[in-house]
């Protein structure tokens, strides 16, 4: 018997969103827009051609549930995941990072002290690091995964990736959300206040939103995409023997 807190195919999206508003971000990354009326997970997945088990796994992550159950995923699910991640990258680069930077600059205008300048430099350097990380995924790893999917369907593209493997991505992969905790601690514990409490609150809320979504982003990569890509890679190697 399912408990009320369980998320399943007949769960209504609106009820999940009310209990966890960050589900709206997840839907946007799936390119699903509000309103959702009384639609269920099963119905939204059928409409947008998303694997129900995958959608439920993502929803559980966004609702704070730990771990991923054993998923029976296909090559097509890898494409769904890379598209989801690519959409999240656009959200980071085109929306929330510029919004955060704008608030930091507003704080700088009000606070000319040295510490505020350091905050601005810290976030600018961090943004460059994140951009490099996301560019690597967009330009190298995701195309490689999509190539593995192509190979699984009998076409050829692996010649473009003779010296590349999932293990190289694992070596390259890091948790880009960690430095946000340092910045939040600085704003909460140490940075002097000069009539900037409204901007500071807005900034902390945005940093928390970004930190939360980046954490889920990393979990999706580590717990779902990488194992699936390794499976596709192994099947490709077997088919070539």
C-alpha positions in Angstrom: 0.0 0.0 0.0 1.4 3.4 -1.0 1.7 6.1 1.7 0.6 9.7 0.9 4.3 10.7 0.7 5.1 8.2 -1.9 5.5 9.5 -5.5 4.0 7.2 -8.1 2.5 7.3 -11.6 -0.9 8.4 -10.3 0.5 11.3 -8.2 -0.8 14.7 -9.2 1.9 17.1 -10.2 0.1 20.1 -8.7 0.1 18.5 -5.2 3.8 17.7 -5.5 4.6 21.2 -6.6 2.7 22.7 -3.6 4.7 20.5 -1.2 8.0 21.2 -3.0 8.1 24.3 -5.2 11.5 23.5 -6.7 9.7 20.8 -8.8 8.9 23.8 -11.0 12.6 24.0 -11.9 12.6 20.3 -12.7 9.7 20.7 -15.0 11.3 23.6 -16.7 14.4 21.5 -17.3 12.1 18.9 -18.9 10.7 21.8 -20.9 7.3 21.3 -19.3 5.4 24.5 -18.4 2.7 25.4 -16.0 -0.2 25.2 -15.5 -0.5 21.5 -14.9 -4.2 21.4 -13.8 -4.9 17.9 -12.3 -2.6 16.0 -14.5 -0.8 13.0 -13.1 2.8 11.9 -13.5 1.7 9.1 -15.9 -0.2 11.6 -18.1 2.6 14.2 -18.2 5.1 11.5 -19.1 2.9 10.2 -21.9 2.4 13.7 -23.3 6.1 14.5 -23.3 7.5 11.0 -24.1 9.4 10.7 -20.8 10.1 7.4 -19.1 7.9 7.3 -16.0 10.5 5.6 -13.8 13.1 8.2 -14.8 10.6 11.1 -14.1 9.7 9.6 -10.7 13.4 9.2 -9.8 14.1 12.8 -10.7 11.1 14.0 -8.7 12.2 12.0 -5.7 15.6 13.7 -5.9 14.0 17.1 -6.0 11.8 16.1 -3.0 14.9 15.3 -1.0 14.7 11.5 -1.0 18.1 9.8 -0.9 19.4 7.2 -3.4 18.0 5.9 -6.6 16.2 2.6 -7.0 17.3 0.2 -9.7 16.1 1.7 -13.0 15.6 -0.2 -16.2 16.7 2.5 -18.7 17.2 2.5 -22.4 19.5 4.4 -24.8 16.6 6.8 -25.5 16.6 7.7 -21.8 20.2 8.9 -22.1 19.0 11.4 -24.6 16.2 12.6 -22.3 18.8 13.1 -19.5 21.3 15.0 -21.6 18.6 17.3 -22.9 17.4 17.8 -19.3 20.9 18.7 -18.2 21.5 21.0 -21.3 18.3 22.9 -20.4 19.5 23.3 -16.8 22.8 24.6 -18.1 20.9 27.4 -20.0 19.1 28.2 -16.7 22.4 28.5 -14.9 24.2 30.6 -17.6 21.4 32.7 -18.9 19.1 33.2 -15.9 20.2 32.6 -12.4 24.0 33.5 -12.6 23.3 36.9 -14.2 20.6 37.5 -11.6 23.0 36.7 -8.8 25.7 38.9 -10.3 23.3 41.8 -10.6 22.5 41.6 -6.9 26.1 41.4 -6.0 26.8 44.5 -8.0 23.9 46.3 -6.3 25.5 45.4 -3.0 28.8 46.7 -4.2 27.2 50.0 -5.1 25.9 50.4 -1.6 28.9 49.0 0.1 32.3 50.3 -1.0 34.2 48.3 1.6 37.0 45.9 0.6 35.1 42.8 1.6 32.4 43.4 -0.9 34.9 43.8 -3.7 36.3 40.3 -2.7 32.7 38.8 -2.9 32.4 40.2 -6.5 35.8 38.8 -7.5 35.0 35.4 -5.8 31.7 35.0 -7.7 33.2 36.2 -11.0 36.0 33.6 -10.7 33.5 31.0 -9.7 31.2 31.8 -12.7 34.2 31.3 -15.0 34.9 27.9 -13.4 31.3 26.9 -13.8 31.2 28.0 -17.4 34.2 25.9 -18.2 32.6 22.9 -16.4 29.3 23.2 -18.3 31.1 23.9 -21.7 32.9 20.6 -21.2 29.7 18.7 -20.6 27.9 20.5 -23.6 30.8 20.1 -26.0 32.4 16.8 -25.0 30.6 14.5 -22.7 27.0 14.9 -23.8 27.9 14.5 -27.5 29.8 11.4 -26.5 26.8 9.9 -24.7 24.6 10.8 -27.7 27.2 9.0 -29.9 26.9 5.9 -27.8 23.1 6.0 -28.3 23.6 6.3 -32.1 26.0 3.3 -32.0 23.5 1.3 -30.0 21.0 1.7 -32.9 23.5 0.4 -35.5 24.9 3.7 -36.9 28.5 4.7 -36.6 30.1 7.8 -35.0 32.5 6.3 -32.4 35.4 7.0 -34.7 35.2 10.6 -33.5 35.9 9.5 -29.9 38.6 6.8 -30.3 40.6 8.1 -27.3 37.6 9.1 -25.1 35.7 7.2 -22.5 33.2 7.8 -19.6 36.1 7.3 -17.1 37.7 10.5 -18.5 34.6 12.4 -17.7 34.5 10.9 -14.2 38.1 12.2 -13.7 37.0 15.6 -14.9 33.8 15.8 -13.0 33.6 17.8 -9.8 31.0 19.3 -7.5 30.6 22.9 -8.7 28.0 23.7 -6.0 30.5 23.4 -3.1 31.9 27.0 -3.3 28.4 28.4 -3.0 28.3 27.3 0.6 31.4 29.4 1.3 29.8 32.4 -0.2 26.6 31.9 1.7 28.6 31.6 5.0 30.4 34.8 4.2 27.1 36.7 3.6 25.5 35.2 6.7 28.3 35.2 9.2 30.9 37.8 8.3 30.2 40.4 5.7 29.3 43.8 7.3 25.8 45.1 6.7 25.2 48.6 5.3 21.4 48.9 4.8 21.6 46.1 2.3 19.4 43.5 4.1 16.8 43.3 1.3 19.3 42.7 -1.4 21.2 40.3 0.8 18.1 38.3 1.5 17.3 38.1 -2.2 20.9 37.1 -2.9 20.8 34.3 -0.3 17.5 33.0 -1.6 19.0 32.8 -5.2 22.2 31.2 -4.0 20.2 28.6 -2.1 18.1 27.9 -5.2 21.1 27.5 -7.3 23.0 25.4 -4.8 19.9 23.1 -4.5 19.6 22.6 -8.3 23.3 22.1 -8.8 23.3 19.4 -6.1 20.5 17.6 -7.9 22.3 18.1 -11.2 25.4 16.4 -9.9 23.3 13.5 -8.4 21.6 12.9 -11.8 25.0 12.7 -13.5 26.6 10.5 -10.9 23.7 8.2 -10.0 21.9 7.9 -13.3 23.7 9.3 -16.4 27.2 7.9 -15.7 26.1 4.4 -14.9 23.8 4.4 -18.0 26.6 5.7 -20.2 29.0 3.0 -18.9 26.4 0.4 -19.7 26.1 1.7 -23.3 29.9 1.9 -23.6 30.3 -1.7 -22.4 27.6 -2.9 -24.9 29.3 -1.0 -27.7 32.6 -2.7 -26.8 30.9 -6.1 -26.8 29.3 -5.6 -30.1 32.7 -4.8 -31.7 34.4 -8.0 -30.5 
